[in-house]
């Protein structure tokens, strides 16, 4: 496993962020995406480029975007759908 792929133990932080986002139900999904993207851009900019180049930071972003998408798609596929 890639050392920069989010791990199961990071789920606690993810759930904390989900709870925080839940306090802002007045925001649309597009607004939430904009805020999350802005925050991500700031996190990339704050990296020590002697340790983590912008290219490596974007690689981490890319693999974790793919992994997050895959996790949601798999969880939706495993719901069994609506049986009504």
C-alpha positions as YAML, in Angstrom:
chain: A
units: angstrom
residues:
- id: 1
  name: UNK
  ca: [0.00, 0.00, 0.00]
- id: 2
  name: UNK
  ca: [1.22, 3.47, -0.83]
- id: 3
  name: UNK
  ca: [2.46, 5.22, 2.30]
- id: 4
  name: UNK
  ca: [0.47, 8.32, 1.34]
- id: 5
  name: UNK
  ca: [-2.86, 6.59, 0.85]
- id: 6
  name: UNK
  ca: [-5.36, 7.41, 3.60]
- id: 7
  name: UNK
  ca: [-5.51, 4.48, 5.99]
- id: 8
  name: UNK
  ca: [-8.44, 2.98, 7.93]
- id: 9
  name: UNK
  ca: [-7.18, 4.65, 11.12]
- id: 10
  name: UNK
  ca: [-7.69, 8.03, 9.43]
- id: 11
  name: UNK
  ca: [-11.44, 7.31, 9.40]
- id: 12
  name: UNK
  ca: [-11.73, 8.99, 12.83]
- id: 13
  name: UNK
  ca: [-10.56, 12.31, 11.38]
- id: 14
  name: UNK
  ca: [-12.84, 11.82, 8.37]
- id: 15
  name: UNK
  ca: [-15.86, 11.23, 10.63]
- id: 16
  name: UNK
  ca: [-14.98, 14.35, 12.67]
- id: 17
  name: UNK
  ca: [-14.90, 16.38, 9.44]
- id: 18
  name: UNK
  ca: [-18.23, 14.89, 8.32]
- id: 19
  name: UNK
  ca: [-19.78, 15.91, 11.65]
- id: 20
  name: UNK
  ca: [-18.41, 19.44, 11.27]
- id: 21
  name: UNK
  ca: [-19.69, 19.71, 7.71]
- id: 22
  name: UNK
  ca: [-23.08, 18.49, 8.95]
- id: 23
  name: UNK
  ca: [-23.40, 21.72, 10.93]
- id: 24
  name: UNK
  ca: [-23.54, 23.63, 7.63]
- id: 25
  name: UNK
  ca: [-26.56, 22.02, 5.97]
- id: 26
  name: UNK
  ca: [-27.46, 25.37, 4.41]
- id: 27
  name: UNK
  ca: [-24.55, 24.99, 1.98]
- id: 28
  name: UNK
  ca: [-25.14, 23.25, -1.34]
- id: 29
  name: UNK
  ca: [-23.03, 20.29, -2.42]
- id: 30
  name: UNK
  ca: [-21.28, 22.60, -4.94]
- id: 31
  name: UNK
  ca: [-20.44, 25.06, -2.15]
- id: 32
  name: UNK
  ca: [-19.10, 22.26, 0.04]
- id: 33
  name: UNK
  ca: [-16.96, 21.06, -2.85]
- id: 34
  name: UNK
  ca: [-15.66, 24.60, -3.37]
- id: 35
  name: UNK
  ca: [-14.75, 24.98, 0.32]
- id: 36
  name: UNK
  ca: [-13.08, 21.57, 0.46]
- id: 37
  name: UNK
  ca: [-11.11, 22.30, -2.72]
- id: 38
  name: UNK
  ca: [-10.03, 25.69, -1.38]
- id: 39
  name: UNK
  ca: [-8.87, 24.07, 1.86]
- id: 40
  name: UNK
  ca: [-7.00, 21.40, -0.10]
- id: 41
  name: UNK
  ca: [-5.27, 24.09, -2.14]
- id: 42
  name: UNK
  ca: [-4.19, 25.80, 1.07]
- id: 43
  name: UNK
  ca: [-2.91, 22.54, 2.53]
- id: 44
  name: UNK
  ca: [-0.84, 21.90, -0.60]
- id: 45
  name: UNK
  ca: [0.58, 25.45, -0.47]
- id: 46
  name: UNK
  ca: [1.57, 25.05, 3.20]
- id: 47
  name: UNK
  ca: [3.79, 22.01, 2.56]
- id: 48
  name: UNK
  ca: [7.52, 22.32, 3.08]
- id: 49
  name: UNK
  ca: [8.69, 22.03, -0.52]
- id: 50
  name: UNK
  ca: [12.05, 20.69, 0.67]
- id: 51
  name: UNK
  ca: [10.16, 17.65, 1.97]
- id: 52
  name: UNK
  ca: [7.12, 17.47, -0.30]
- id: 53
  name: UNK
  ca: [7.22, 19.02, -3.75]
- id: 54
  name: UNK
  ca: [4.02, 20.43, -5.29]
- id: 55
  name: UNK
  ca: [4.12, 17.56, -7.79]
- id: 56
  name: UNK
  ca: [4.28, 14.94, -5.01]
- id: 57
  name: UNK
  ca: [1.52, 16.74, -3.10]
- id: 58
  name: UNK
  ca: [-0.70, 16.61, -6.18]
- id: 59
  name: UNK
  ca: [0.11, 12.93, -6.61]
- id: 60
  name: UNK
  ca: [-1.10, 12.33, -3.03]
- id: 61
  name: UNK
  ca: [-4.25, 14.31, -3.79]
- id: 62
  name: UNK
  ca: [-4.86, 12.32, -6.97]
- id: 63
  name: UNK
  ca: [-4.48, 8.85, -5.46]
- id: 64
  name: UNK
  ca: [-6.69, 9.76, -2.52]
- id: 65
  name: UNK
  ca: [-9.38, 11.31, -4.74]
- id: 66
  name: UNK
  ca: [-9.49, 8.05, -6.67]
- id: 67
  name: UNK
  ca: [-9.52, 5.99, -3.47]
- id: 68
  name: UNK
  ca: [-12.31, 8.08, -1.94]
- id: 69
  name: UNK
  ca: [-14.41, 7.80, -5.09]
- id: 70
  name: UNK
  ca: [-13.83, 4.04, -5.18]
- id: 71
  name: UNK
  ca: [-14.85, 3.68, -1.50]
- id: 72
  name: UNK
  ca: [-18.14, 5.49, -2.06]
- id: 73
  name: UNK
  ca: [-18.93, 3.60, -5.26]
- id: 74
  name: UNK
  ca: [-18.21, 0.28, -3.54]
- id: 75
  name: UNK
  ca: [-20.34, 1.19, -0.54]
- id: 76
  name: UNK
  ca: [-23.24, 2.19, -2.83]
- id: 77
  name: UNK
  ca: [-22.87, -1.05, -4.80]
- id: 78
  name: UNK
  ca: [-23.06, -3.03, -1.55]
- id: 79
  name: UNK
  ca: [-26.31, -1.43, -0.33]
- id: 80
  name: UNK
  ca: [-28.43, -3.75, -2.42]
- id: 81
  name: UNK
  ca: [-30.57, -0.93, -3.70]
- id: 82
  name: UNK
  ca: [-34.14, -0.06, -2.82]
- id: 83
  name: UNK
  ca: [-36.25, -3.21, -2.55]
- id: 84
  name: UNK
  ca: [-39.65, -1.46, -2.65]
...
